[in-house]
Amino acid sequence: MSGSIAPWTPLGASEEEVEEFLALREGVPPYLYESIIRWIRARKARDRWVYWEFLVNFQAASRMSLGVTTGMYTPVDDLAIFLRTLSPEKMANLLDYMLGTLESYHADDEAQELEKSLAAGGSSWAVGVRGGRTGLVARMPASVVDVVASVTSTSDKAGAKLSQAWDKAYGPDAQPSDAYVAAVRAVEILLCPLVSPNNDRATLGTAIRDLRNQGGSWTFAMKHGDGTDTSLEIVGILQLLWKGQNDRHGSGEYADVTIEEAQAAVLLASTIVGWLAKGMLRRK
């Protein structure tokens, strides 16, 4: 036998029931706690005793009190009892912190061990790289992850800003507004010098206006079936990203950016940055 093994599903489940069963579960579901606690124990316990100092350090780093005091040294079962009381949010942040502080020679293997548990349990969190460190990231299809990794490494400044947008849109401590701003900025870094080269204060809105006014001066890699140009249709795509930022300063329809809007904007910006970095929009 070869290839990957299909995930286990309940016996006798209908197609609809299987689909529902395999759907991702938000965050860290409680049924995954025992697997996660086993992983934490393997990292921290020695001879069935454990120092709690890593939780003291986590409290300081996360600005999140767990009621843990320094100097605690107890049987490992006491730690397990305590960990079971953590909320899914605190557990996710603890795992994210621990992943970023793994220091053993086998750190990569240890991170992948946790990923197997999260993946098997259908958690919406996956182990990945965020902000240059190992941590939790939103689980996405492997094909999407590969494409985004390629795009974010294409252009230094735009790629770095796009990586920042992904971190803020898909990390445990999501910041939708900041994610949207970073996504727009990633596009501006490549688009503004291309479309508005004589305006060092150009924004995405400025570039959209100039692109529209320049009419047939541009060509885009994709064509209509009859061979006609599609460059002006890029304006509509850029407009979607620009106008969708409802919390932009001065907007008459101010509204907080939702996490779904931010994630959609980051995905769209990733596509646009990929197009621009590959020179798919260019002057005739």
N, C-alpha and C positions, 0 to 999 in steps of 0.2 A: 504494500500500500504506500501511496505517496501523496503529497499535497497536504493542505490544511484540513483539520478535522472540523466538521460542522458543529456548531454549538448544540448542547443538549436542550431538548424541549420536552415538555410533559407528554406522556403517552396518551394517545387518543385525542390530542388537541386538534381542533379544526384549523384551517388555514388562517382564518381571522384571529383565532386564539393564539396561534403561534406568532403572528405578526405583533399582537399586543404584548405577548410575553417577552419578545426580543427587543421591544422598544426601550430606548435608554431611560433610566430612572434618574431623576434630578438629584444632583449632588452626590452625597455619600449615604446610601440607604442604610437603615439600621441593621438589616440582615447581613451587611458586609462587615459589621463591626468586629466580629470574632476573627475573621481573616486578617483584618487590619491590625487588631491587637496582637495577633500572633506575629505579624511582621514587625511591629514596634518592639515587642519583647525580644525578638531575635537580634535587634540592633542594640538594645540597651541592657538587657538582663545578664548578670554574671552569677552562675551557681544559684539560680533561683532567687537572687536578691538584686535590687536595682536602685541606683541613685536617681532621684527625681530632678537633678540639676538641669537636665535638658528642657524640662517644662518651665523651670524658672527662667531660663534663657529665652524660651519661646514667649513667655509672658512679656518680657522686656521688649523683644523684637516686634511683637504684634500689638503692643499697647492694649492687651486683652487679659484681664485678671482671671486666673483659674483658681485662686485661693491657695496656691502652692507656695510653700516657704522653703528657703534655702536650707541645705543640710539634711533633707529628708532621705532616708535610706531604709527601705522596707522590703518585705517579701514581695516577689513579683506579682502574686495574686492580688495584693492590695492595689497595685498600679492598674491591673486589668479592671478591677471593680470601679476605680475612679474613671478610667477612660470610657467605660460604658455610659457614664453620665453626661458626657460631652454632647453638645448639640451637633447636628450634621455640619453646620457652618464652622464651628470651632474645630471639629475633627478634620475638615478639609484644609483649614488653614494650618493646623498642626502638621499634617502630612506634607503640605507644600513647603513648610519651613524645614522639616526633617530631610526632604529630598534635596534641598539646596545646601544642606550641611553635611551630607554623607562624605566621609573622608577616607574610608577604607580602600584598599587596593581593588576590592570587588564592588565598588560603588555602582558601576553601571549594571552589574548583575543584580544588585540589591534593588535598584530602581525598577528594573524590569520584572522582578519578582512581585513588587507591589502592583505594577501595571497589569500583570496577569490576573491578579485578584479583582482589580477594578473592572477590567474588561469582561471577565467571566460573570461578574455580578451586574453587568449592564450599567455601570455608573456613567453619568454624563461627563465625569472627569477622567482624563487620561494623563499618563506621565509623559512629559515632553520638555522642551526647552523654552523658557520664557524670560526675556530680558537677559539672555546670556547665561542663565543658571537653570539647572534641572528643577522642575516643579510641576504643578498641575496645570493642565490646559484643557480647554473644552474638547471633548471627543468629537472628531470629525472623520469622514471617510479618508482612508489612507491616500487615495488619489488626490483629494483636495489638499491635504497636508503637503504632499510632494510638490504640487504646483505652487503653493504659497511659499514654500521654502525656496524654490527656484526664483520666484519673483523678488522676495525680500533680499536676496543676495545679488540681485542684478545691478542695482544702482546704490552706491554707498549712502548718500544722504536720503534719498527717497526710500531705499530699503530699510534703513534704520528707523525712519519715521513710521513706515508701514509696520515694522515689527513692534514698535511702541503701540500703535493702534490695536494690533492683535492682542498684545498683553492686556491692554485696558478694556478690551471688549470681551475677551474670552478667558481671562484669568479669574482666580477665586475672589479677588477684590475688584470686581468690575466697576469701571468708571465710564459710563456710557458717553457723557458729554466730552470728556477728554479723549475718548476713543474716536469719536466722530471728528473732532478738531484735528487729531493726528492723521486720520484718513484723508481729510481734505488737504492738509498740508503736504502729505506725500505726493498727491497728484499735482499740487501747485509747483513743487520743486522741479518737476520735469516739464509740465505743460506751459507754465508762464514764460520761461526763457525761449521756448520753442515758438509760441504763438505771439507773445508780446515782448520781443527781445529788447526793445528800447524803453521799456517801463520797468524800472527796478522796484516799483511798489505794486506791481500787478498782483491781483488775487485771482482765485478761480472764476469769480464773477467777471472780472476784467477780461480774462482769457476767453471765456464763453462769448462775450460781446464781440471781441476782436475776431474770433473764429467765425462767428455768424456774418460779420461785416465783410470779411475777406472772401466770402462766397466760394466760387469755384477754384480758389487758389490752392486747395488741399486735396489730397487723395488718401484713402484709407485702404488697408490691405483687403478687406472684405468688399465684394461687389454684389450688386443685385444679379438675379438670374439672367437679366438681359445685358449685363455688363456695365450698367450705369453706376456712377460714383455714389458712395454712401457717406462721404466725409461730413456732410451737414447733419446727418442723423446722429453723429457723435455728439453734436451739440445737445441733443435731447438727453443723451445718457449723462453728460456732464451736468446738465441742468437738474437732473434728478438728484444727483449727489449734492449739488449746491443748495437747491431749494428744500431738500429734505432736512437740512440742519435747522430745525425750528427754534433752537435756543441761541442762534447767532445774534450777536449784539446788534440792536437796531431793528430786529425783525418785528413786523407789526403783528405777527401771529405767533408770539413767543409761547413755547411749550417745552417742558423738559424732554430731553432725548431719552427714549426708552431703550432698554438693553437690546430689544429686537431691532430697532432702527439703527442702533450703533453697529450691531453685528452685520446687518445688511449693507450698511455703508462701507464697512471694512472689506467685506467680500467684493463689493463693486469697485472700490478703490484699488484692490489687489489686481483686478482684471485690467483696469485703466492703466495702472503703473506698468503692468506687463506689456500692454500694447505700446506705450510710449517708450519704454526702455528698449524694446525690440525695433523701434523705428517704424511702426506700422501706420502711424499718422505722420505724413510728411508733406512738405510743399511740392507742388508740381514742378 
